[in-house]
Amino acid sequence: KNLSVLLQEQNVLSLLVMPFFLSLCPPGKLHDMHLGLFASSVRHLYSLYSDNGAFAAQLIHMLADYLRYGGARVHEEALQGGILHILAACLRLSLLRCQKVKFFRDTPDSFEAFQKRFDNLSEEIYPQSRHEGTSPSHVPSAVSKACVALLEACCGHPTGDMDGLSPAMQIRRTSDSALTAVFGLALDLDLWGGDPAAAGPIVEFVAKRYGGTSFTSGYILRSQVSVQYFLDCIRLRYDMFAAAPGVEKVSLQFSLILQSMLLSSLSNRRSISQGEHDVSACMSALTDSPLGTVGAHIVLNAIVGVLAWCEVLPAEVSQTVDGPGKDDERKMQLASRLGRNLLMAQFHDVIAPMILSRTIFSSERNLSTSRSVNPESGYSGHMKWQDHWQLVLLLFSWVSSIAGAEGLL
């Protein structure tokens, strides 16, 4: 206890995050000021990310251990100081500085060689500039794993359905510290949106604790963010990536998160319009996303997963559900609401026919290489336009079967 108080008095949280802040370019460099701080920032940057980001990962691990064993007072101090937000912002900007001098692509042999790259740099990454449209193209794997440990320190280790956890773990999973870690760090796609391989373990951590078929987890996420915003952020970052195992993995984890949000909104008896808005947002994203892209993969797998849980579709066609649910009344209610909302969104008479017509018959016409499978990659997964076309046809067949003569349920 005395050690914990001593560490708090020394402001250890700030000390652990300070190297990331000091690695940023000082604002005065724009006017040829703060040249000493600029030289110091380059040295901090080199120390953090040399050896594949070993020192940066170690600092994040120390922060995770301090939060894990420090107790409620440390978590409250981290919340009040915005430690996780500062870490995410500084981590992103410092990685952008490394990307600017091609640090990870061509690692310099020494600090002097690294410093020369900044001497010859025509444009810097300034903290006061706007960088919302830029994500680091590479995040060291050690840093990604360390961030998973940090998330675990905030959200807890056990996975599974929220209802099966102990009351203490339920409180921890829904605490301000846990939600700040999820939305301020894990789902910060400005940080993870440029490197799907690094984002995979992060999004998988969130999906295991807040995704799947847990209605309570979906309610927690849906109370913090809308499906429209969630899908827009994902499509903004990931729709330009070609299909690959890493991209498919992160897309499947996003499908699990979206699935839990849909299960929650469709079962919400106090606000039926919430389910309508969410399904409409899914249809809007599906319409804007070409087949074979991340957006189409997430939406289709989430909706098919909901129908597989409702036992409308066989579990074999779903990648997100192992088997049907056990509550027959809830399954019927969810299937009915989902079908009605799909009809209201004009899926059966406008959206599905339009998507099913996106078929390439001529060998001279190919999908864009940036949004489809690269023929030379050898990719053989499920994130292909042919698989998405089959899922749309399956959904179209079901929705058409429940539509009446005038297209109504």
C-alpha positions, 0 to 999 in steps of 0.5 A: 500500500505504501509503495502504491502511494509513493508511486502515485506521489511520483506521478508514475503514470505521466512519467511512463507516457512522457517519452512518447510526448517528448518524441513529438516535434516541438511546435516551435520548430516551425519557426526555427525555435526550440531546436534543442527540444527538436534534437532531443525529440529525435533521440527519444524517437530513435530510442522508442522504436529502434529494435522493432519498438522494444522500448516503447512496448516495455513502457506500455507493459509497465503502464499496464502492470501499474494499472493492473495492480494499482487499484481503483485510485490508479484507474481514477487518476488515469481517467482524470489525467486522460492517460490513455487518450494521450498515449494513443495520440502520441503513439500515432504522431510518433509513428507518423514521424517514423513513417516520414523518414522511412524508419521501419522500411529502411532501419538506420544503422545508428542514431547519427544516420537517423538524425541526418534523415531529419536534417534533410526533411522538408516537412515535419509532423507537427502536433498542432497540425491536423492529421485526421486523414493519416494513419501509420502504415506500420505499427511494430508487433511488440507495440500492438501486443503491449497495447493488448496487455494494457487493454486487459489491465483495464477490461479484465482477462476473462472472456465470454458472455457478459451474463456469465461473469461474476458481478465484480467482473461485470462492473469492471467490464463496464467501468469508465476505465474499460470503456475509455480503453475500448473507445479511446485506444482499441477502436481508435482507427486513426491509430490502427487503420493503416496496419490491419496486421497490427489491428488484428490482436487489438480488435480481436480482444474487443470482439472476445469481450464485447462481441459475438452473441452477448446482448448485454455487451452489444447494449454497452457498445450501442449505448456509446456509439451508433452503428452508422458511425461505427461502420463509417469509421471502419470503411474510411480506413479499411475499404481500400485494402485488398483481400488478405488473411490479415484483412479478413481476420480484422474484418471478421472481428468487426463482424462479431462486434457489429453482430452483438450491437444488432442483437441488442438493438433488435431486441430493444423493446423500449426503442423499436426505432433503434433497430430500424436505424441500425439495419438502415445504416447497415444497408447504406454501408452495404450499398456503398461498399463494392463486393469483396471489400471490408465493409461488405464483409462486415455487414453481410457476416453480421446479418447472416450471424444474427439469422443463424442465431435465430435459426433462420439460416443454418449455422454452417453458412455463418462465420460468427455463430457456432449454433442457434440460440436457446430462447425460442421467443427471442429468436422469433422476435429478432427474426421478425424485426430484422425481416421487417427492417430489411423490407423497410430498407428496400433490401428485397426490391432495390438493394439486393437486385442492384448488388446481385447485378454486380457480376463480371461476365466479360474477361476484359472487365476486372474489379479494381486491384485495390478493392479485390483479390490480388491474383498474385497474392494466392489468397483463398479466404472468404473475403471475395466478391463471389462469397459475398454475392452468394450471401446476398443471394441467400439473404434475398431469397429469405427476405423475398419469401417473407414479403407479401404481394405488395412487398410488405411483411 
